[in-house]
Every structure is written in structure tokens, then in C-alpha cells.
Amino acid sequence: MIELTIVQILSLVFFLGVLVFIGLRFFRRRKWVEPTSAIPDSWKNLLEKHVSYYEDLDAAHKSLFEYKTHEFLLNCKITGVEAIVEEKDKILIAASAVIPIFSFPEWKYKNLDEVLLYPDTFNESFETKGKGRRILGMVGTGYMERKMILSKKALRLGFKNETDKRNTAIHEFVHLIDKMDGKVDGIPEALLERQYVIPWVEMIERKLEEIVDRKTDINPYAHTSRIEFFAVLSEYFFERPHLLKKKHPKLYDFLTEIFDQDLTACRRHPMFIGGGR
Ligand SMILES: [Zn+2]
């Protein structure tokens, strides 16, 4: 009979632990599913009716938008929590995911498995009833990692009111884009070329001072942090690009560079600056 020393047993346990860890990581990595058919007409109608970004695209880019919408919905589960998930909600969530990365056709939200749809605002304990419910959406951390929570009411309002520079779902997807490089810091290194990082941070710091002095039309929530600044300004960029360009031209130029989209260029034309990065 083989007799093992304590050191040998501990080494064996450690080795088996490493094997289990690698195995779990391997199986957790889901297979990415690509669409193999066109989206249903009902989805196209919903995009046409509720997503003006899609409506303004030419035919070729509409097809690409439909493909990315389909791909997103094949790879991300959408679950209602005390809320009914309607087809319209799925389309609006997918559109919010696609809009910021539309110039990057290869982009995949590999850091997201599921979107939980809550009926309305919630608090930090994810309660949908009672006091202190001010949160409209969030990107999960810890045991909520790879999940996003959105308020159904805020999701719909984001696409209904297109002049208030607010869109909760786009805001949350911009946080996910920010997170793609490993840290959420308001610097989307997955999209922003290295030489622009320092000028971008300097620009944020300057603009944050203007918010303190209340010399700006930017939503004061942007002042919370660099992280929120990037997400809030992205909402402004996608909802009121002409106004942002007029009031904050340098900021507009930066966001154009980050998202590789010039939304003030002639619409119904390809709006991309380059071929995506
Ligand atoms: Zn935020």
C-alpha cells in the first residue's frame, strides 16, 4: 500500500483544486452563438417605430443593426423580475447594446450573461418596494457579476423622450464597455487609442470643474466620478449629438473618436469615421 506524507497529500489536493478551477472556467465560457436567419418582421417594426438611430440608417446599415440586435439576443438572457418582458423591451435592450458599439462589428459583450428587468426604480438591496429606491439601472459586481439590472420604466422612457439627453440603458452599456478592459474608470481603453487617454482624462477633469461651477448644461450626476461622467456624456452624445457639438465641441470630438461615429454627419449615410477598431 502506498503511504503519502502530509506534504504529498496537500500537493495532490492543490493540484486537483487547480484542475477543478480550470475546468469550471472552461465550461463557464459559453459558446458564442451567431445568427443564422433574418430577424422577424415584428422586430424590424419595433426598431423602426421606437429606435430613431436605426430609422436613420441606410439599408445596408439597417441589416447590420438587425444582425447585431439578433446576435445580442441570442447570447444574452433577459429575465423579468416582477416585470413582464415584452418583445419591445428585448428590442430596446438590444438596441441600447448595439448603438454604442455599432462602428465595431466584431464587438461582443462577453462580460454579460443576463439582463434583469425590474418594473421601476430599486434600491441598493435590489428591493422594488419601499423607501430609498432611486436606482434606474446598474452593472452588477460580486455575486451579480456578468448581470445588468434595468428599470423597465426607465428603459422605455429613454427611447420615448429623445430630447432630455438621458437614456438609462445606453448609460449602463457604456459602463460595460468601460469595464471591458478590466476596470471601470471612465477610460474605455477597449475603444480609445492609447495616445488619446491622457488628453481624455484632462478633458474630463476640466469639464468636472465646470459642473461644480454650474456653468454647464451637463446632467450634474456626471460629477459623481469619471466613470459616471463618461456614461452620462455618452447618453448626451447619442441622444442630442448636434447640441453637444454646439455646446461642447471638444467633448463631442472626443466621443466621436471613442465611438468612431460622427452622428452629426449627414444621416442615412454610413456615419462611421473609420472602419472600426
Ligand atoms: Zn452610472
Boltz pocket constraint, residues with backbone or C-beta under 6 A from the ligand:
constraints:
  - pocket:
      binder: B
      contacts: [[A, 137], [A, 171], [A, 175], [A, 227], [A, 228], [A, 231]]
      max_distance: 6.0
